[in-house]
């Protein structure tokens, strides 16, 4: 994961390169970022913060059985 400060800096660099005539794909390639990733980061005009740490993840059923003391 790229932290928010690094992500914002990467977006700044990509936008600057793009304003100076570089293709978006080449600017992203230089930072080892896929163009689609960049597009997700800047959708709706703001640099998005990574939401993966806040995702809801269900407990696997096998863990639930172990807690209940059930046999397999």
DOMAR-582153 format. One record per residue: x, y, z of N, C-alpha, C, CB in turn; residue number from 1. Coordinates in pm, whole numbers. Glycine has a CB too. Layout:
% residues N
X, Y, Z, X, Y, Z, X, Y, Z, X, Y, Z, NUM $
...
END
This chain:
% residues 72
84, -118, 0, 0, 0, 0, 88, 124, 0, -95, 0, 121, 1 $
40, 224, -66, 108, 353, -69, 34, 446, 26, 114, 412, -214, 2 $
106, 502, 120, 45, 591, 218, -8, 719, 155, 146, 625, 327, 3 $
-99, 787, 225, -160, 909, 171, -61, 1018, 127, -252, 966, 273, 4 $
45, 1047, 205, 138, 1151, 158, 211, 1112, 29, 240, 1181, 268, 5 $
252, 984, 21, 321, 937, -99, 227, 933, -218, 382, 798, -74, 6 $
103, 895, -194, 3, 890, -300, -22, 1030, -355, -129, 827, -247, 7 $
-37, 1127, -266, -59, 1265, -309, 60, 1317, -389, -86, 1357, -187, 8 $
180, 1285, -345, 301, 1328, -417, 309, 1263, -554, 428, 1295, -335, 9 $
275, 1135, -562, 276, 1064, -691, 177, 1128, -787, 243, 915, -671, 10 $
59, 1163, -738, -42, 1228, -821, 10, 1363, -870, -175, 1246, -743, 11 $
74, 1439, -783, 131, 1568, -823, 234, 1551, -934, 195, 1638, -702, 12 $
322, 1453, -917, 427, 1430, -1016, 368, 1387, -1150, 525, 1324, -966, 13 $
270, 1299, -1146, 207, 1252, -1269, 135, 1367, -1340, 108, 1137, -1239, 14 $
64, 1448, -1263, -7, 1561, -1324, 90, 1663, -1382, -97, 1629, -1220, 15 $
200, 1687, -1313, 300, 1781, -1365, 360, 1730, -1495, 411, 1804, -1260, 16 $
395, 1603, -1498, 451, 1544, -1620, 350, 1552, -1734, 493, 1398, -1596, 17 $
224, 1526, -1703, 118, 1530, -1804, 99, 1672, -1857, -13, 1477, -1745, 18 $
103, 1771, -1770, 91, 1911, -1813, 208, 1952, -1903, 85, 2005, -1691, 19 $
324, 1893, -1878, 443, 1925, -1958, 454, 1842, -2085, 567, 1905, -1874, 20 $
349, 1768, -2117, 345, 1699, -2245, 364, 1549, -2241, 447, 1754, -2331, 21 $
393, 1492, -2127, 410, 1347, -2119, 274, 1278, -2124, 485, 1307, -1989, 22 $
272, 1164, -2186, 149, 1085, -2186, 125, 1032, -2046, 156, 969, -2290, 23 $
-2, 1020, -2012, -39, 973, -1880, 18, 834, -1854, -192, 971, -1864, 24 $
11, 748, -1954, 62, 611, -1938, 212, 610, -1909, 31, 528, -2063, 25 $
287, 696, -1977, 432, 701, -1955, 466, 760, -1818, 500, 784, -2065, 26 $
391, 861, -1777, 415, 921, -1645, 388, 819, -1535, 326, 1046, -1626, 27 $
280, 744, -1548, 248, 641, -1449, 352, 530, -1451, 108, 582, -1475, 28 $
395, 493, -1570, 494, 387, -1585, 623, 421, -1511, 524, 362, -1733, 29 $
663, 548, -1514, 786, 591, -1446, 778, 570, -1295, 813, 738, -1476, 30 $
658, 580, -1240, 640, 560, -1096, 593, 419, -1062, 540, 662, -1042, 31 $
590, 333, -1164, 547, 194, -1147, 404, 185, -1094, 642, 119, -1052, 32 $
318, 272, -1148, 177, 274, -1111, 96, 251, -1238, 137, 410, -1042, 33 $
-2, 164, -1232, -88, 141, -1348, -178, 263, -1368, -173, 12, -1330, 34 $
-208, 294, -1493, -292, 410, -1524, -427, 399, -1455, -312, 423, -1676, 35 $
-483, 279, -1451, -614, 260, -1387, -605, 292, -1237, -663, 115, -1408, 36 $
-496, 258, -1174, -477, 291, -1033, -477, 442, -1015, -345, 230, -979, 37 $
-404, 511, -1099, -402, 659, -1094, -542, 714, -1112, -307, 716, -1202, 38 $
-617, 661, -1207, -753, 709, -1232, -843, 689, -1112, -812, 638, -1354, 39 $
-827, 576, -1043, -907, 553, -921, -869, 653, -812, -888, 409, -870, 40 $
-740, 681, -801, -692, 773, -699, -750, 913, -717, -541, 780, -700, 41 $
-765, 957, -840, -806, 1095, -864, -951, 1108, -909, -716, 1157, -967, 42 $
-1028, 1003, -900, -1168, 1013, -940, -1239, 1117, -854, -1239, 875, -929, 43 $
-1330, 1188, -912, -1407, 1294, -846, -1320, 1412, -803, -1479, 1237, -725, 44 $
-1202, 1426, -860, -1120, 1544, -836, -1030, 1542, -714, -1206, 1658, -826, 45 $
-1049, 1451, -623, -968, 1444, -501, -882, 1319, -503, -1056, 1447, -375, 46 $
-770, 1323, -431, -687, 1204, -415, -754, 1118, -310, -539, 1241, -374, 47 $
-790, 997, -348, -862, 906, -259, -766, 838, -161, -938, 801, -340, 48 $
-814, 816, -40, -739, 742, 61, -773, 594, 45, -772, 793, 206, 49 $
-676, 508, 69, -697, 364, 55, -803, 317, 154, -565, 287, 77, 50 $
-906, 251, 105, -1017, 206, 189, -1004, 59, 231, -1147, 226, 117, 51 $
-902, -11, 182, -890, -153, 215, -879, -182, 364, -770, -210, 146, 52 $
-808, -101, 443, -802, -131, 586, -938, -123, 656, -706, -36, 654, 53 $
-1034, -53, 596, -1166, -36, 657, -1270, -133, 603, -1213, 105, 637, 54 $
-1229, -223, 515, -1324, -316, 453, -1374, -417, 556, -1259, -388, 334, 55 $
-1501, -454, 543, -1558, -556, 630, -1521, -692, 574, -1713, -541, 643, 56 $
-1464, -775, 658, -1424, -908, 616, -1491, -1010, 706, -1268, -924, 620, 57 $
-1576, -1095, 648, -1645, -1194, 730, -1548, -1298, 785, -1756, -1262, 648, 58 $
-1580, -1351, 901, -1500, -1456, 961, -1521, -1585, 882, -1537, -1476, 1110, 59 $
-1413, -1655, 843, -1428, -1781, 771, -1506, -1882, 855, -1291, -1837, 732, 60 $
-1588, -1963, 790, -1672, -2059, 861, -1591, -2160, 940, -1762, -2131, 764, 61 $
-1473, -2194, 893, -1392, -2292, 965, -1351, -2236, 1101, -1266, -2329, 883, 62 $
-1324, -2108, 1111, -1291, -2047, 1240, -1412, -2048, 1333, -1241, -1904, 1221, 63 $
-1530, -2028, 1278, -1652, -2029, 1357, -1675, -2167, 1418, -1773, -1988, 1269, 64 $
-1650, -2273, 1341, -1668, -2409, 1392, -1570, -2439, 1503, -1652, -2511, 1278, 65 $
-1447, -2394, 1489, -1347, -2419, 1593, -1388, -2353, 1724, -1209, -2367, 1548, 66 $
-1443, -2234, 1717, -1484, -2164, 1837, -1601, -2234, 1905, -1522, -2020, 1804, 67 $
-1688, -2293, 1828, -1805, -2361, 1882, -1772, -2501, 1932, -1915, -2368, 1777, 68 $
-1653, -2550, 1901, -1614, -2682, 1946, -1669, -2795, 1860, -1657, -2702, 2086, 69 $
-1713, -2764, 1742, -1769, -2866, 1654, -1656, -2943, 1588, -1860, -2803, 1548, 70 $
-1687, -3070, 1558, -1591, -3153, 1485, -1620, -3141, 1336, -1598, -3301, 1531, 71 $
-1520, -3171, 1257, -1534, -3158, 1112, -1583, -3286, 1052, -1403, -3118, 1048, 72 $
END
